[in-house]
Amino acid sequence: MFHLSLANKADVFIQDITSSKAASSIPAWLREALPDVDAFILLPLVFNDRAVGLIYADWQTGETSVVEPGELSSMSMLRDYLMKALAKRK
C-alpha cells in the first residue's frame, strides 16, 4: 500500500482496513504497531516528479464514521503547502 502510493504518486484512503479487499494490502507491521487503526490516508510528497516523502494520518476504530470530507481536503492542502514551500527553496 505504501509502496504503491509512492510509486504511483497517488493519494490512498482506506476506510476499513479489516475488509477482505483491503486486508491483504495492509502491511503486518502496521496492523501490529497500530492495532486500533480502522482507516488511514497516505498522501505522497512529490517534488520534481520524484516521491520525497509521505504524509500518513489515521483514524481509530469507531471514528471512521465521522471522517469528514473537510478533513481529507485539509490534509491535501497541507501537502500542497509543503510542496510549495519546498519548490520555493529550490
KATA-V172891 format. One record per backbone hydrogen bond with DSSP energy under -1.0 kcal/mol. NH is the residue of the N-H (numbers start at 1). CO is the residue of the C=O. E is the energy in kcal/mol with one decimal. If there is no record, write none. Layout:
nh->(NH	NH)
co->(CO	CO)
e->(E	E)
This chain:
nh->(5	6	7	8	10	12	14	17	19	23	25	31	32	33	34	37	38	39	40	41	42	43	45	47	50	52	53	55	57	59	61	63	66	67	71	72	73	74	75	76	77	78	79	80	81	82	83	84	85	86	87	88	89)
co->(1	2	3	4	5	42	40	38	16	19	22	27	28	29	30	34	59	59	14	57	12	55	53	50	47	45	45	43	41	39	36	60	63	64	68	68	69	70	71	72	73	74	75	76	77	78	79	80	81	82	83	84	85)
e->(-2.0	-2.2	-3.4	-2.3	-1.9	-2.3	-2.6	-2.1	-1.6	-2.8	-1.8	-1.8	-2.5	-2.6	-2.7	-1.7	-2.7	-1.7	-2.0	-2.6	-2.9	-2.5	-2.8	-3.0	-1.3	-3.4	-1.1	-2.7	-1.8	-2.7	-2.6	-2.4	-1.9	-1.2	-1.0	-1.4	-2.4	-2.1	-1.9	-1.9	-2.2	-2.2	-2.2	-2.4	-2.6	-2.4	-2.3	-2.2	-2.4	-2.1	-2.2	-1.7	-1.1)
